[in-house]
Amino acid sequence: MKQQGLGDTIEVITKATGIKAIVDAGAKVLKKDCGCQARKKQLNDLFPYGK
């Protein structure tokens, strides 16, 4: 998948380092959405690649 913006890059980094798994586990325990998708979309909109 081609990265569309900064949000996609941050997602790749957090998955590779294991941070995403920790955040997802914490969100599951707290029974709350971590807000990752909304933050990713916002960052992609603010800092798009190739536009």
GIRAKA-V120747 format. One record per residue. RES is the residue in three letters. SS is DSSP state (H for helix, E for strand, L for the rest). PHI is phi in whole degrees, 0 to 359 (999 if undefined). OMEGA is omega in radians with two decimals (999 if undefined). Layout:
{{RES;SS;PHI;OMEGA} {RES;SS;PHI;OMEGA}}
//
This chain:
{{MET;L;999;3.11} {LYS;L;283;3.13} {GLN;L;286;-3.09} {GLN;L;267;-3.11} {GLY;E;187;-3.09} {LEU;H;300;3.13} {GLY;H;300;3.11} {ASP;H;293;3.13} {THR;H;296;3.13} {ILE;H;296;3.11} {GLU;H;298;3.12} {VAL;H;299;-3.13} {ILE;H;294;-3.11} {THR;H;292;3.06} {LYS;H;291;-3.10} {ALA;H;294;-3.11} {THR;H;271;3.13} {GLY;L;91;-3.14} {ILE;H;296;-3.12} {LYS;H;299;3.13} {ALA;H;297;3.13} {ILE;H;293;3.14} {VAL;H;296;3.12} {ASP;H;296;3.11} {ALA;H;296;3.11} {GLY;H;295;3.12} {ALA;H;295;3.13} {LYS;H;294;3.12} {VAL;H;297;-3.12} {LEU;H;278;-3.13} {LYS;L;57;3.11} {LYS;L;228;3.04} {ASP;L;283;-3.11} {CYS;L;285;3.14} {GLY;L;82;-3.07} {CYS;H;298;-3.09} {GLN;H;294;3.12} {ALA;H;294;3.13} {ARG;H;293;3.10} {LYS;H;299;-3.14} {LYS;H;297;-3.14} {GLN;H;298;3.12} {LEU;H;293;3.09} {ASN;H;296;3.13} {ASP;H;290;-3.12} {LEU;H;283;-3.06} {PHE;L;230;3.14} {PRO;E;284;3.09} {TYR;L;260;3.00} {GLY;L;71;3.13} {LYS;L;239;999}}
//
